[in-house]
Amino acid sequence: MRLNDIKDNAGSRKVRVRIGRGIGSGVGKTGGRGGKGQTARSGVAIGGFEGGQMPLHRRLPKRGFNKWRRKDFNEINLGALQTAIDDKRVDASQPITVASLVAAGVVRRAKDGLRLLGGGELSSKVAITVDHATASAKAAVEKLGGSVTVIVPKVLEADEIKRKKTAAKKAAQSKGA
């Protein structure tokens, strides 16, 4: 192979459409912008305006909730963990943590922690430290004689008082209903 033989794969580079180059191009005259007026000019900031009609984004109901400081966990199934052990990327005799999984290349980055899920089969005895584990995953690991250590998040005293007050209020409402 020589340098002059090297070329891109067919279709890997798309040629830019050159607008405003005559009627034969299909995007001549107005250049794909329609007729005259505000939208034919640059710097248009209409943003969903429908001529005074209530815009679609305001007609639709508000749904759901996005938690403000939502934690983003790495999730790993038991099957993926077993595959990593079989490939000798993770040593089952050593305690498994997020850091060891990142070092082994099983997960890309640490994020906010690790969540162990029960998908797949596990056949090795492991000691794993996670931020959350499903009941099925915990049962599967303990069935093989392994252990799952769940890291308990630090809770501020003020938050605990607020949680107890809310729980008491809900309990009083359920008794009254």
Secondary structure as UniProt FT lines:
FT   HELIX           3..5
FT   TURN            10..11
FT   HELIX           23..25
FT   TURN            29..32
FT   HELIX           38..40
FT   TURN            51..52
FT   HELIX           56..59
FT   TURN            68..69
FT   STRAND          74..77
FT   HELIX           78..86
FT   TURN            87..88
FT   TURN            92..93
FT   HELIX           98..104
FT   TURN            111..112
FT   STRAND          114..117
FT   STRAND          127..130
FT   STRAND          132..133
FT   HELIX           135..143
FT   TURN            144..145
FT   STRAND          147..150
FT   HELIX           157..176
//
